[in-house]
Amino acid sequence: MGAVGEIIAKYVSSLDLASIPAEVIEKTKMCLLDTLSVAVAGSQSKEARIVQSVVSRLGGAPEATVINSETRLPAPNAALINATMAHSLELDDTDRYTYYHPGAPIIMAALAVAEARGCSGKRLLEGILAGYEVSIRIAEAVNPAHRWRGFHTTGTVGTFGAGIACAKILGLEPPKIVSTLGISGTQAAGLFEFLQDGSMTKRFHPGKSAWNGIMAAYLAEAGFTGPATILEGENGFLRATSDGADISRLADGLGEAFRIMRVGIKRHAACRYCHTSIDAALEIKDTYNPYIKDIEKIEVYVSKLCARQTGKADASTLLAAQLSTPYSVALALAKGEAGIDAFLSGLSDPEVISLMQKVEVREHGEFGETGRQALVRVRTRGRGCLEKRVDLAKGEPENPLTPMEFKEKIRGLCSSILGEEKTGALLSFISGIEREESLGRLFSLLKN
């Protein structure tokens, strides 16, 4: 057994919700509800529908529910579809320190296996929490070099998170949890090349992570072995995918300092790197309400990574727009909102597209290589320069959504699809899910 793998496996095996602080349990339920609501709305996306149509043709045992449908498929296949849904709106949760969206791969893999094996709400939450705690630390160990080398953390590290969540739900003993890590790591993949043309692969990455993680746990359960040193080994994940990875991060504070507590909840349907710029633009609009026709130029100052990842003025596809600071800022100034409906309608709005061309994104040394801050300057005729700086996006733990804002997000995403009654029931069920011996009611609420 590898030393790091053994530490992780012992932690996962012994994790018990009874000894977890109440605020951590509440945050785990919040992430679960948030991810589910994004998946419900994301079930309507083009990417999710394509994946569902292809994967459904594969057939197999009806083990797990495909969200917003009557379809049930083998757990890995249902999770692949559902996790694609959960990432298809750019509204799923994020860890700003590691460029990682843990909810989509971890929660959708955990839900599928929980349904297939008939586990309790308590065990589901334990699996989800284990997946977050282990995988966020792996993401810390390899980043930022992992991102600079072109890897999409949600696709790579998400596989470990999904595998660990499922291993916990299945009740695997430590040696088999170590093998789950090994089998997960050898499948971990996902590249950022979608930035070049706004193509669909970004949405697919957490879907494949969920599928890979379930298969890793299932194979380990059956006696299939994976390399015990998959993380720290000479040919392991850290050395293969990062320059100067920090192995100490893998078990730092494990079981004591809960990484899930720093996960952010999104309110805008855009890349998280766009959010501080959007927030700044919205504050300028709320405070000054400049006439769009009077805007001559917009300057946005951000970090090196933000400028390179989101600096293009591109609305050729929805994903391209969601990864574009110029589009996001133009949308916020023109429409005063940045939800998924606004992002979609803005693609054909001449005012938004014209304003986008006036936005210049510039690297700002003060914000470092990977900082999240944004300084927005709107230069106008007659009213001079309107300026706002935002250091932390709304929805981060230090700047959280209010309980009302969070419920409004959930209802806004779910009500038009599930209906008001089912949406209310979903909120109620998740609030007390740790006391539920069966999850059957949850899956019935998620069906069409």
ZINORJO-V157604 format. One record per residue. N is the residue number from 1. RES is the residue in three letters. D_CENTER is the distance of its C-alpha to the mean C-alpha in Angstrom with 1 decimal. Layout:
# ZINORJO-V157604
n:N res:RES d_center:D_CENTER
n:N res:RES d_center:D_CENTER
This chain:
# ZINORJO-V157604
n:1 res:MET d_center:31.0
n:2 res:GLY d_center:29.1
n:3 res:ALA d_center:29.2
n:4 res:VAL d_center:25.5
n:5 res:GLY d_center:24.7
n:6 res:GLU d_center:27.3
n:7 res:ILE d_center:26.0
n:8 res:ILE d_center:22.5
n:9 res:ALA d_center:24.1
n:10 res:LYS d_center:26.4
n:11 res:TYR d_center:23.7
n:12 res:VAL d_center:21.7
n:13 res:SER d_center:24.9
n:14 res:SER d_center:26.2
n:15 res:LEU d_center:23.2
n:16 res:ASP d_center:24.6
n:17 res:LEU d_center:23.2
n:18 res:ALA d_center:26.7
n:19 res:SER d_center:26.5
n:20 res:ILE d_center:23.1
n:21 res:PRO d_center:23.4
n:22 res:ALA d_center:23.0
n:23 res:GLU d_center:20.5
n:24 res:VAL d_center:18.2
n:25 res:ILE d_center:18.7
n:26 res:GLU d_center:18.1
n:27 res:LYS d_center:14.7
n:28 res:THR d_center:13.7
n:29 res:LYS d_center:15.0
n:30 res:MET d_center:13.3
n:31 res:CYS d_center:9.8
n:32 res:LEU d_center:11.3
n:33 res:LEU d_center:12.9
n:34 res:ASP d_center:10.0
n:35 res:THR d_center:8.0
n:36 res:LEU d_center:11.5
n:37 res:SER d_center:12.5
n:38 res:VAL d_center:9.9
n:39 res:ALA d_center:11.0
n:40 res:VAL d_center:14.5
n:41 res:ALA d_center:14.6
n:42 res:GLY d_center:12.7
n:43 res:SER d_center:15.6
n:44 res:GLN d_center:17.8
n:45 res:SER d_center:16.1
n:46 res:LYS d_center:18.4
n:47 res:GLU d_center:16.0
n:48 res:ALA d_center:15.4
n:49 res:ARG d_center:19.1
n:50 res:ILE d_center:20.1
n:51 res:VAL d_center:18.2
n:52 res:GLN d_center:19.6
n:53 res:SER d_center:23.0
n:54 res:VAL d_center:23.2
n:55 res:VAL d_center:21.8
n:56 res:SER d_center:23.9
n:57 res:ARG d_center:27.0
n:58 res:LEU d_center:26.6
n:59 res:GLY d_center:27.6
n:60 res:GLY d_center:28.0
n:61 res:ALA d_center:28.2
n:62 res:PRO d_center:26.7
n:63 res:GLU d_center:24.6
n:64 res:ALA d_center:21.3
n:65 res:THR d_center:20.4
n:66 res:VAL d_center:18.7
n:67 res:ILE d_center:17.3
n:68 res:ASN d_center:19.7
n:69 res:SER d_center:22.4
n:70 res:GLU d_center:25.3
n:71 res:THR d_center:24.2
n:72 res:ARG d_center:23.8
n:73 res:LEU d_center:23.3
n:74 res:PRO d_center:23.1
n:75 res:ALA d_center:20.1
n:76 res:PRO d_center:18.6
n:77 res:ASN d_center:19.1
n:78 res:ALA d_center:17.8
n:79 res:ALA d_center:14.5
n:80 res:LEU d_center:14.3
n:81 res:ILE d_center:14.8
n:82 res:ASN d_center:12.7
n:83 res:ALA d_center:9.5
n:84 res:THR d_center:10.5
n:85 res:MET d_center:11.1
n:86 res:ALA d_center:7.8
n:87 res:HIS d_center:6.3
n:88 res:SER d_center:9.8
n:89 res:LEU d_center:10.1
n:90 res:GLU d_center:7.7
n:91 res:LEU d_center:7.5
n:92 res:ASP d_center:4.3
n:93 res:ASP d_center:4.3
n:94 res:THR d_center:5.0
n:95 res:ASP d_center:8.1
n:96 res:ARG d_center:10.4
n:97 res:TYR d_center:12.8
n:98 res:THR d_center:11.2
n:99 res:TYR d_center:9.0
n:100 res:TYR d_center:6.3
n:101 res:HIS d_center:2.6
n:102 res:PRO d_center:5.0
n:103 res:GLY d_center:5.1
n:104 res:ALA d_center:5.4
n:105 res:PRO d_center:7.9
n:106 res:ILE d_center:9.4
n:107 res:ILE d_center:10.1
n:108 res:MET d_center:11.2
n:109 res:ALA d_center:13.4
n:110 res:ALA d_center:14.7
n:111 res:LEU d_center:15.7
n:112 res:ALA d_center:17.4
n:113 res:VAL d_center:19.4
n:114 res:ALA d_center:20.2
n:115 res:GLU d_center:21.7
n:116 res:ALA d_center:23.5
n:117 res:ARG d_center:25.1
n:118 res:GLY d_center:25.6
n:119 res:CYS d_center:24.2
n:120 res:SER d_center:24.2
n:121 res:GLY d_center:21.7
n:122 res:LYS d_center:22.4
n:123 res:ARG d_center:21.7
n:124 res:LEU d_center:18.4
n:125 res:LEU d_center:17.2
n:126 res:GLU d_center:18.8
n:127 res:GLY d_center:16.9
n:128 res:ILE d_center:13.4
n:129 res:LEU d_center:14.6
n:130 res:ALA d_center:16.1
n:131 res:GLY d_center:13.1
n:132 res:TYR d_center:11.2
n:133 res:GLU d_center:14.5
n:134 res:VAL d_center:15.5
n:135 res:SER d_center:12.5
n:136 res:ILE d_center:11.7
n:137 res:ARG d_center:15.4
n:138 res:ILE d_center:15.5
n:139 res:ALA d_center:13.0
n:140 res:GLU d_center:15.4
n:141 res:ALA d_center:18.3
n:142 res:VAL d_center:17.7
n:143 res:ASN d_center:16.3
n:144 res:PRO d_center:17.2
n:145 res:ALA d_center:19.6
n:146 res:HIS d_center:17.1
n:147 res:ARG d_center:15.4
n:148 res:TRP d_center:18.9
n:149 res:ARG d_center:20.0
n:150 res:GLY d_center:17.6
n:151 res:PHE d_center:15.1
n:152 res:HIS d_center:11.4
n:153 res:THR d_center:10.0
n:154 res:THR d_center:7.1
n:155 res:GLY d_center:10.3
n:156 res:THR d_center:12.7
n:157 res:VAL d_center:11.7
n:158 res:GLY d_center:9.3
n:159 res:THR d_center:12.8
n:160 res:PHE d_center:14.3
n:161 res:GLY d_center:11.9
n:162 res:ALA d_center:12.5
n:163 res:GLY d_center:16.2
n:164 res:ILE d_center:16.7
n:165 res:ALA d_center:15.4
n:166 res:CYS d_center:17.8
n:167 res:ALA d_center:20.6
n:168 res:LYS d_center:20.7
n:169 res:ILE d_center:20.8
n:170 res:LEU d_center:23.6
n:171 res:GLY d_center:25.4
n:172 res:LEU d_center:26.0
n:173 res:GLU d_center:28.3
n:174 res:PRO d_center:27.5
n:175 res:PRO d_center:29.0
n:176 res:LYS d_center:26.9
n:177 res:ILE d_center:23.7
n:178 res:VAL d_center:24.7
n:179 res:SER d_center:25.2
n:180 res:THR d_center:21.8
n:181 res:LEU d_center:20.5
n:182 res:GLY d_center:23.0
n:183 res:ILE d_center:22.3
n:184 res:SER d_center:18.5
n:185 res:GLY d_center:19.1
n:186 res:THR d_center:21.6
n:187 res:GLN d_center:19.1
n:188 res:ALA d_center:16.2
n:189 res:ALA d_center:15.8
n:190 res:GLY d_center:14.0
n:191 res:LEU d_center:15.6
n:192 res:PHE d_center:14.9
n:193 res:GLU d_center:18.1
n:194 res:PHE d_center:16.5
n:195 res:LEU d_center:17.0
n:196 res:GLN d_center:20.7
n:197 res:ASP d_center:20.8
n:198 res:GLY d_center:17.7
n:199 res:SER d_center:17.8
n:200 res:MET d_center:15.5
n:201 res:THR d_center:14.5
n:202 res:LYS d_center:11.1
n:203 res:ARG d_center:10.2
n:204 res:PHE d_center:12.1
n:205 res:HIS d_center:10.6
n:206 res:PRO d_center:8.2
n:207 res:GLY d_center:11.2
n:208 res:LYS d_center:13.6
n:209 res:SER d_center:11.9
n:210 res:ALA d_center:12.3
n:211 res:TRP d_center:15.8
n:212 res:ASN d_center:16.7
n:213 res:GLY d_center:15.8
n:214 res:ILE d_center:17.9
n:215 res:MET d_center:20.7
n:216 res:ALA d_center:20.8
n:217 res:ALA d_center:21.3
n:218 res:TYR d_center:23.7
n:219 res:LEU d_center:25.7
n:220 res:ALA d_center:25.9
n:221 res:GLU d_center:27.1
n:222 res:ALA d_center:29.8
n:223 res:GLY d_center:31.0
n:224 res:PHE d_center:29.4
n:225 res:THR d_center:29.0
n:226 res:GLY d_center:26.6
n:227 res:PRO d_center:27.4
n:228 res:ALA d_center:27.5
n:229 res:THR d_center:26.9
n:230 res:ILE d_center:23.9
n:231 res:LEU d_center:22.2
n:232 res:GLU d_center:25.2
n:233 res:GLY d_center:27.7
n:234 res:GLU d_center:29.6
n:235 res:ASN d_center:27.8
n:236 res:GLY d_center:24.6
n:237 res:PHE d_center:20.9
n:238 res:LEU d_center:21.4
n:239 res:ARG d_center:24.5
n:240 res:ALA d_center:23.5
n:241 res:THR d_center:20.3
n:242 res:SER d_center:21.1
n:243 res:ASP d_center:24.1
n:244 res:GLY d_center:25.1
n:245 res:ALA d_center:22.4
n:246 res:ASP d_center:23.0
n:247 res:ILE d_center:23.7
n:248 res:SER d_center:24.4
n:249 res:ARG d_center:20.7
n:250 res:LEU d_center:20.2
n:251 res:ALA d_center:22.1
n:252 res:ASP d_center:22.4
n:253 res:GLY d_center:22.6
n:254 res:LEU d_center:21.3
n:255 res:GLY d_center:22.2
n:256 res:GLU d_center:23.2
n:257 res:ALA d_center:20.6
n:258 res:PHE d_center:17.5
n:259 res:ARG d_center:14.3
n:260 res:ILE d_center:12.3
n:261 res:MET d_center:14.5
n:262 res:ARG d_center:13.2
n:263 res:VAL d_center:9.5
n:264 res:GLY d_center:9.3
n:265 res:ILE d_center:9.1
n:266 res:LYS d_center:9.3
n:267 res:ARG d_center:12.6
n:268 res:HIS d_center:12.9
n:269 res:ALA d_center:11.7
n:270 res:ALA d_center:11.4
n:271 res:CYS d_center:10.1
n:272 res:ARG d_center:9.8
n:273 res:TYR d_center:13.0
n:274 res:CYS d_center:14.7
n:275 res:HIS d_center:14.3
n:276 res:THR d_center:17.3
n:277 res:SER d_center:19.4
n:278 res:ILE d_center:18.7
n:279 res:ASP d_center:19.5
n:280 res:ALA d_center:22.7
n:281 res:ALA d_center:23.7
n:282 res:LEU d_center:23.4
n:283 res:GLU d_center:25.5
n:284 res:ILE d_center:28.0
n:285 res:LYS d_center:28.3
n:286 res:ASP d_center:28.7
n:287 res:THR d_center:31.2
n:288 res:TYR d_center:33.2
n:289 res:ASN d_center:32.4
n:290 res:PRO d_center:33.7
n:291 res:TYR d_center:35.2
n:292 res:ILE d_center:33.1
n:293 res:LYS d_center:36.4
n:294 res:ASP d_center:37.3
n:295 res:ILE d_center:34.3
n:296 res:GLU d_center:35.5
n:297 res:LYS d_center:32.7
n:298 res:ILE d_center:29.3
n:299 res:GLU d_center:28.4
n:300 res:VAL d_center:24.9
n:301 res:TYR d_center:24.9
n:302 res:VAL d_center:21.8
n:303 res:SER d_center:21.2
n:304 res:LYS d_center:21.9
n:305 res:LEU d_center:18.4
n:306 res:CYS d_center:17.4
n:307 res:ALA d_center:20.7
n:308 res:ARG d_center:20.3
n:309 res:GLN d_center:16.8
n:310 res:THR d_center:17.2
n:311 res:GLY d_center:21.0
n:312 res:LYS d_center:22.1
n:313 res:ALA d_center:23.6
n:314 res:ASP d_center:22.3
n:315 res:ALA d_center:22.0
n:316 res:SER d_center:23.0
n:317 res:THR d_center:19.9
n:318 res:LEU d_center:17.2
n:319 res:LEU d_center:14.6
n:320 res:ALA d_center:17.2
n:321 res:ALA d_center:17.7
n:322 res:GLN d_center:14.1
n:323 res:LEU d_center:14.3
n:324 res:SER d_center:17.7
n:325 res:THR d_center:18.8
n:326 res:PRO d_center:22.3
n:327 res:TYR d_center:21.2
n:328 res:SER d_center:18.8
n:329 res:VAL d_center:21.7
n:330 res:ALA d_center:24.3
n:331 res:LEU d_center:22.5
n:332 res:ALA d_center:22.2
n:333 res:LEU d_center:25.9
n:334 res:ALA d_center:27.2
n:335 res:LYS d_center:25.5
n:336 res:GLY d_center:24.4
n:337 res:GLU d_center:20.9
n:338 res:ALA d_center:17.6
n:339 res:GLY d_center:16.1
n:340 res:ILE d_center:15.5
n:341 res:ASP d_center:19.2
n:342 res:ALA d_center:20.3
n:343 res:PHE d_center:18.3
n:344 res:LEU d_center:19.9
n:345 res:SER d_center:23.3
n:346 res:GLY d_center:23.4
n:347 res:LEU d_center:23.4
n:348 res:SER d_center:27.0
n:349 res:ASP d_center:28.1
n:350 res:PRO d_center:30.8
n:351 res:GLU d_center:30.5
n:352 res:VAL d_center:26.8
n:353 res:ILE d_center:27.4
n:354 res:SER d_center:30.6
n:355 res:LEU d_center:29.1
n:356 res:MET d_center:26.3
n:357 res:GLN d_center:29.1
n:358 res:LYS d_center:30.3
n:359 res:VAL d_center:27.2
n:360 res:GLU d_center:27.5
n:361 res:VAL d_center:24.7
n:362 res:ARG d_center:26.3
n:363 res:GLU d_center:25.4
n:364 res:HIS d_center:26.5
n:365 res:GLY d_center:27.7
n:366 res:GLU d_center:27.3
n:367 res:PHE d_center:23.5
n:368 res:GLY d_center:23.6
n:369 res:GLU d_center:21.8
n:370 res:THR d_center:18.2
n:371 res:GLY d_center:18.6
n:372 res:ARG d_center:16.6
n:373 res:GLN d_center:19.8
n:374 res:ALA d_center:21.4
n:375 res:LEU d_center:25.0
n:376 res:VAL d_center:25.9
n:377 res:ARG d_center:29.6
n:378 res:VAL d_center:30.9
n:379 res:ARG d_center:34.4
n:380 res:THR d_center:36.6
n:381 res:ARG d_center:40.2
n:382 res:GLY d_center:42.1
n:383 res:ARG d_center:39.5
n:384 res:GLY d_center:38.8
n:385 res:CYS d_center:35.4
n:386 res:LEU d_center:32.8
n:387 res:GLU d_center:30.4
n:388 res:LYS d_center:27.4
n:389 res:ARG d_center:25.3
n:390 res:VAL d_center:21.9
n:391 res:ASP d_center:20.8
n:392 res:LEU d_center:17.7
n:393 res:ALA d_center:15.4
n:394 res:LYS d_center:15.8
n:395 res:GLY d_center:13.2
n:396 res:GLU d_center:13.3
n:397 res:PRO d_center:15.3
n:398 res:GLU d_center:18.4
n:399 res:ASN d_center:18.2
n:400 res:PRO d_center:16.6
n:401 res:LEU d_center:16.6
n:402 res:THR d_center:19.8
n:403 res:PRO d_center:20.0
n:404 res:MET d_center:21.5
n:405 res:GLU d_center:18.8
n:406 res:PHE d_center:16.1
n:407 res:LYS d_center:18.5
n:408 res:GLU d_center:19.1
n:409 res:LYS d_center:15.5
n:410 res:ILE d_center:15.6
n:411 res:ARG d_center:19.0
n:412 res:GLY d_center:18.4
n:413 res:LEU d_center:15.8
n:414 res:CYS d_center:17.8
n:415 res:SER d_center:21.4
n:416 res:SER d_center:22.5
n:417 res:ILE d_center:21.2
n:418 res:LEU d_center:22.0
n:419 res:GLY d_center:24.6
n:420 res:GLU d_center:25.3
n:421 res:GLU d_center:26.8
n:422 res:LYS d_center:24.0
n:423 res:THR d_center:21.4
n:424 res:GLY d_center:23.5
n:425 res:ALA d_center:24.1
n:426 res:LEU d_center:20.3
n:427 res:LEU d_center:20.0
n:428 res:SER d_center:23.1
n:429 res:PHE d_center:22.3
n:430 res:ILE d_center:19.0
n:431 res:SER d_center:21.0
n:432 res:GLY d_center:23.4
n:433 res:ILE d_center:21.6
n:434 res:GLU d_center:22.7
n:435 res:ARG d_center:26.2
n:436 res:GLU d_center:25.8
n:437 res:GLU d_center:27.6
n:438 res:SER d_center:26.3
n:439 res:LEU d_center:23.1
n:440 res:GLY d_center:25.2
n:441 res:ARG d_center:25.0
n:442 res:LEU d_center:21.2
n:443 res:PHE d_center:21.3
n:444 res:SER d_center:24.2
n:445 res:LEU d_center:22.4
n:446 res:LEU d_center:19.6
n:447 res:LYS d_center:22.3
n:448 res:ASN d_center:23.8
